[in-house]
Amino acid sequence: CGRTVYADIDLKQEEAWNYGVAASLHFPLFGKEMELNTEYYYTDFLQQTVMNVDGNRGPHTITFENLQGKSYTHTVQIDATYPPFPGATVTAAFRYNDARTTYDGVLRRRPLTSRYKGLLTISYKTPTELWQMDITAQLHGKGELYDHSTYPTYFQLQAQLTREFRLFSIYAGGENLTNYRIPTPVIHAENPWSPAFDATQIWGPTEGAMFYVDVRFQLE
């Protein structure tokens, strides 16, 4: 609703070259061992199916077309894992993306692709291994929308507590505990038949905090 969809009749199979290098390092730190990993990957698209929103066919259109020009992705990631004390593990990671695609003859940042992401995970298991706690913090960097506007950086938090038994385990937790939501995920959602209706600009969570309790059985 709200957009006319077009598709090239001769859409080609996607084709790309991937290049990458990775390094891993282990070294002592305060009597413990830290693991450090670094990665770099480059993807060069020779052919790609491009979803062009509001392109040269006019506003309120979506066109699936063959790539006409350059399209590539540079990805750099670094992560570190360290056990600060017995039973605990801390993992931190950061990734940067430079993703660009040609739309209507112009090479631009790929819409709805965050420029960077960060992750921090803390896990702890008691000496008896009956209880385990996991906390994960995620940082989502800003990016571009199809209309060339930008969306902001946002933060999310997840947590889970697990109790182990002999044949089953019970776990409870929550997702998106920061309760962050897109202010207007769907434009003119109240009128889906309106020409202004737009569901192509969803760049983040649409639901708030969610809590759960569950049981997991272990069959011998």
C-alpha positions in Angstrom: 0.0 0.0 0.0 1.2 3.5 -0.7 3.9 2.5 -3.2 4.0 1.1 -6.7 6.5 -1.8 -7.1 8.5 -2.4 -10.3 11.0 -5.1 -11.1 13.4 -5.3 -14.0 12.5 -8.3 -16.3 16.2 -9.3 -16.5 17.3 -9.4 -12.9 20.7 -11.1 -12.8 22.2 -13.4 -10.2 24.2 -11.5 -7.6 28.0 -11.8 -8.0 30.7 -10.5 -5.7 34.4 -10.8 -4.7 35.2 -11.2 -1.0 38.5 -10.4 0.5 39.5 -10.6 4.2 42.2 -10.9 6.7 42.0 -11.8 10.4 44.4 -12.0 13.3 44.1 -13.5 16.8 46.3 -12.7 19.8 46.5 -14.2 23.3 48.5 -12.4 26.0 48.7 -12.3 29.8 47.0 -9.5 31.7 46.8 -9.2 35.5 47.5 -12.9 35.8 44.8 -13.9 33.3 44.8 -14.4 29.6 43.1 -12.0 27.2 42.0 -13.0 23.7 42.1 -10.3 21.1 40.7 -10.7 17.6 40.7 -8.3 14.6 39.1 -8.8 11.3 38.8 -6.8 8.0 36.6 -7.8 5.1 35.9 -6.2 1.8 33.1 -7.2 -0.5 33.1 -5.8 -4.1 29.7 -6.4 -5.9 30.0 -7.1 -9.6 26.3 -7.6 -9.8 23.6 -7.0 -7.2 19.8 -6.7 -7.0 19.2 -3.1 -5.7 16.0 -2.0 -4.0 15.6 1.6 -5.2 13.1 3.6 -3.2 11.7 6.8 -4.7 14.1 6.4 -7.6 14.0 7.6 -11.1 10.5 6.1 -11.6 9.2 8.8 -9.3 8.0 9.2 -5.6 6.1 6.5 -3.8 7.8 3.7 -5.9 10.0 0.7 -5.2 12.1 -0.7 -8.0 14.1 -3.9 -7.9 16.8 -3.4 -10.5 20.3 -4.6 -11.5 23.3 -2.7 -10.1 24.4 0.2 -12.4 27.7 1.3 -11.0 29.7 0.5 -7.9 28.7 -1.3 -4.7 31.0 -2.4 -1.9 31.3 -2.9 1.8 34.3 -2.4 4.1 33.9 -4.0 7.5 36.4 -3.7 10.4 35.8 -5.5 13.7 37.8 -5.9 16.9 36.7 -7.9 19.9 38.3 -8.9 23.2 37.5 -11.5 25.8 38.8 -11.5 29.3 38.0 -13.5 32.5 38.3 -10.9 35.4 37.6 -13.5 38.1 36.7 -17.2 38.3 33.3 -17.9 36.7 33.1 -14.6 34.9 33.8 -13.7 31.3 33.7 -10.2 29.7 33.5 -9.7 25.9 33.7 -6.4 24.2 33.4 -5.9 20.4 33.2 -3.0 18.0 32.4 -3.1 14.3 32.6 -0.4 11.7 30.8 -0.6 8.3 31.3 1.5 5.2 28.6 0.2 2.9 27.9 2.1 -0.3 25.7 1.4 -3.4 25.0 3.3 -6.6 21.4 4.6 -6.8 20.3 6.4 -10.0 24.0 7.1 -10.9 25.0 8.3 -7.5 27.2 6.3 -5.1 25.8 6.8 -1.6 25.8 5.1 1.8 23.5 2.1 1.8 20.2 3.0 3.6 19.2 1.3 6.8 22.8 0.1 7.4 24.3 1.3 10.7 27.8 2.7 10.4 29.0 1.1 13.6 27.9 -1.3 16.3 29.2 -2.0 19.8 28.7 -4.9 22.1 29.5 -5.6 25.7 28.6 -8.9 27.3 29.2 -10.0 30.9 28.6 -13.6 31.9 28.9 -15.1 35.4 28.4 -18.8 36.5 28.6 -19.7 40.2 31.2 -22.3 41.3 28.5 -24.9 41.6 27.4 -24.1 38.0 23.7 -24.0 39.2 23.2 -20.3 38.5 24.3 -18.3 35.4 23.8 -14.6 34.7 24.2 -12.9 31.3 24.0 -9.2 30.6 24.4 -7.8 27.1 24.6 -4.1 26.1 24.4 -3.1 22.4 25.2 0.2 20.7 23.7 0.7 17.3 25.3 3.5 15.3 23.5 6.1 13.1 22.8 5.5 9.5 20.9 6.9 6.5 17.3 6.5 5.3 16.2 6.3 1.7 15.2 10.0 1.8 18.8 10.9 2.7 17.9 11.9 6.3 19.7 10.1 9.1 18.5 8.1 12.1 20.3 8.4 15.5 22.5 6.2 17.6 20.6 4.1 20.1 21.4 1.8 23.0 19.8 -1.5 24.0 20.1 -3.8 27.1 19.3 -7.5 27.5 19.7 -9.7 30.6 19.0 -13.3 31.5 19.2 -15.4 34.7 19.4 -19.2 34.5 18.9 -21.9 37.2 20.2 -25.3 36.2 18.6 -28.6 37.5 19.5 -32.2 36.7 17.1 -32.7 33.8 15.9 -29.1 33.1 16.7 -25.5 33.5 14.6 -22.4 34.2 15.5 -19.0 32.8 14.1 -15.6 33.0 15.1 -12.4 31.4 14.3 -9.3 29.4 15.0 -7.8 26.0 15.3 -4.1 25.1 15.3 -3.2 28.7 16.1 0.4 27.8 12.6 0.4 26.2 13.9 2.2 23.1 11.4 2.4 20.2 11.2 4.2 16.9 8.9 7.2 17.3 7.1 6.6 14.0 8.0 3.2 12.5 5.3 3.3 9.8 4.3 6.7 8.4 0.5 7.2 8.1 -0.1 3.7 9.6 -3.6 4.7 10.4 -4.4 5.1 6.7 -2.6 2.2 4.8 -4.3 3.2 1.5 -3.0 6.7 1.6 -0.2 7.6 -1.0 1.8 8.9 2.0 1.8 5.4 3.7 5.4 4.3 4.1 6.7 1.2 5.8 10.2 1.3 4.3 11.9 3.5 6.9 12.0 1.0 9.9 15.6 1.3 11.2 15.2 0.1 14.8 13.0 -1.7 17.4 9.3 -1.2 17.1 8.4 -2.8 20.4 9.4 -1.8 23.9 10.8 -3.8 26.8 9.9 -7.5 26.8 10.1 -10.0 29.7 10.0 -13.8 29.6 10.2 -16.9 31.7 10.8 -20.3 30.2 11.8 -23.9 30.9 14.3 -25.9 28.9 14.3 -29.7 29.2 17.4 -31.8 28.7 16.6 -35.3 27.3 19.3 -37.9 28.1 
